[in-house]
Structure formats: structure tokens, C-alpha cells
Amino acid sequence: MLNKNIDYNGLIAEVGKCCLSEDFCGRCDKKSCLVGYCEQSLLSAFKNKDEYLDDGLDYIPYEDTKIYDEEKLINAIAFILNQCKNCQLYHDEDCIINIIRSALEVALLGDYMDYKGSTLIYFKELKDKNEEVSKRIFNAFNQYINKG
């Protein structure tokens, strides 16, 4: 069932800002592109009216080594974190929010963070991994909260 609390249009727009464009890539190959994979996953979840994609983390295209705009990735991850329901113990790895956040973390950090269902825990663990990036995502996260 589609979660009406997830802003799919906002997610598609924020993730889309990270796209380098066909001018840069030559053609759009969503299966081998981290941003394209996010867009494709979001559209699939929306069309199927299901916020879960079975084994979605398994298909993240790690072979994508393009250099993305760091600030756009940070803003997109912050927006995604604001869509998180903070499920905590009920967190599901196949949640669309988890999948797209993880894919953008691969672009930004080289790998994804193991999410524990809480933005508070996430920021603590990200700070341990990369304090500067953690501060930047946290600041952007708070800007989205203040807009909402």
C-alpha cells in the first residue's frame, strides 16, 4: 500500500537535481547510474503503490564511479531523511526511503550506511564516519524541517 506521507514528487525532484544529464553521460542508463537507479526505484514504488522494493539494496549500481555534485547529494540525502518515518525496531531494509538514501550515500561516501531506523542514530554514526559530511547533511536536514 502506498504511504501518503511520502512526498514522491519532492523525492523525484530532489534526486533529479543530482543527475549529471545526458550531456555529461552521453545517454541515460538508469541501471548503471546511482541517480537513475533512485529515480527508477521511486517510480516503481509509486506505480506499484508499494513503498517497499524487494532486495532493492542488492541492485544498487556500485560500478557507477561518476563524480556527482556533493552539495546536491547532501541536500537530496537531507530531504530523504526528512521523509523517513523513524521506524526504529520496525525499520525495513527494502523501504524505498532506505534504498534511495543508500544509493546516494554510495555516490557521496563510497558506500552506504547501515541505517538503524532513526535519524538521531544515523547522524551519530555518520559523524563517526565523516564528521564534516555529517554536519552538512544535518544542517540541510534542519533547513527542510524549518521549511515544513
C-alpha positions in Angstrom: 0.0 0.0 0.0 1.3 3.5 -0.9 2.2 5.6 2.0 0.5 9.0 1.6 3.1 10.6 3.9 5.9 10.1 1.5 6.4 13.0 -0.9 7.2 11.1 -4.1 7.1 14.3 -6.2 9.5 16.0 -3.8 11.8 13.0 -3.7 11.9 12.7 -7.5 12.6 16.4 -7.8 15.4 16.4 -5.2 17.1 13.2 -6.5 16.7 14.6 -10.1 18.8 17.6 -9.2 21.8 15.2 -8.7 21.6 14.0 -12.3 24.6 14.9 -14.4 22.4 14.9 -17.5 22.7 13.2 -20.9 25.1 15.9 -22.0 27.6 14.6 -19.5 26.9 10.9 -19.7 26.1 10.6 -23.4 22.9 8.6 -22.7 20.8 7.8 -19.7 21.4 4.2 -18.4 19.4 4.1 -15.2 20.5 0.5 -14.3 24.2 1.5 -14.1 23.7 5.0 -12.6 23.2 5.7 -8.9 20.8 8.6 -9.5 19.0 6.8 -12.3 18.6 3.8 -10.0 17.0 6.1 -7.4 14.6 7.6 -9.9 13.7 4.2 -11.4 13.1 2.9 -7.9 10.9 5.8 -6.9 8.8 5.5 -10.0 8.5 1.7 -9.5 7.3 2.2 -5.9 4.9 4.9 -6.9 3.4 2.9 -9.8 3.1 -0.3 -7.8 1.6 1.6 -4.9 4.1 0.0 -2.6 6.8 1.7 -0.5 8.9 -1.5 -0.4 11.1 -2.9 -3.2 12.3 -6.4 -2.5 16.1 -6.7 -2.4 16.4 -3.1 -3.6 19.8 -2.7 -1.9 21.2 -5.6 -3.9 20.7 -3.8 -7.2 22.5 -0.5 -6.3 24.9 0.1 -9.1 28.2 0.2 -7.3 30.0 0.3 -10.6 28.9 3.9 -11.1 32.1 5.9 -10.5 30.9 9.3 -11.8 31.7 12.3 -9.7 28.5 13.9 -8.6 27.9 17.4 -7.1 28.5 16.9 -3.4 26.2 19.7 -2.4 23.3 18.3 -4.4 23.8 14.9 -2.9 23.9 16.3 0.6 20.7 18.2 0.0 19.0 15.2 -1.5 20.0 12.9 1.4 18.8 15.6 3.9 15.4 15.7 2.1 15.2 11.9 2.0 15.9 11.7 5.8 13.0 14.1 6.4 10.8 11.6 4.6 11.9 8.8 7.0 9.3 7.7 9.5 11.9 6.7 12.1 10.6 3.2 12.3 13.4 2.1 14.7 12.8 -1.6 15.5 10.4 -1.8 12.6 12.8 -0.5 10.1 12.8 -2.4 6.8 15.8 -2.5 4.5 13.5 -2.7 1.5 11.8 0.6 2.3 12.1 3.0 -0.7 13.4 5.7 1.6 16.2 3.4 2.8 17.1 2.3 -0.8 17.4 5.7 -2.3 19.3 7.2 0.7 21.7 4.3 0.5 22.3 4.7 -3.3 23.1 8.4 -2.8 25.4 7.6 0.1 27.3 5.4 -2.3 27.8 8.4 -4.6 28.8 10.6 -1.7 30.7 8.3 0.7 31.7 5.3 -1.5 29.4 3.0 0.5 26.1 3.2 2.3 25.5 3.5 6.0 23.7 0.7 7.8 20.5 2.5 8.8 19.0 1.6 12.2 15.6 3.2 11.7 16.4 6.5 13.5 17.8 9.8 12.1 19.3 10.5 15.5 21.3 7.3 15.4 22.1 7.9 11.8 23.7 11.3 12.4 25.7 9.9 15.3 27.1 7.1 13.2 27.7 9.4 10.2 29.6 11.8 12.4 31.9 8.9 13.5 32.5 8.1 9.8 32.8 11.6 8.3 32.2 14.5 10.7 32.2 17.2 8.0 29.7 15.5 5.8 27.5 14.7 8.9 27.4 18.4 9.8 26.5 19.4 6.3 23.7 16.9 6.0 22.4 17.8 9.4 22.3 21.5 8.6 20.4 20.8 5.3 18.1 18.4 7.2 17.2 21.1 9.7 16.5 23.6 6.9 14.0 21.2 5.5 12.4 20.8 8.9 12.1 24.5 9.3 10.5 24.9 5.8 7.9 22.2 6.6 
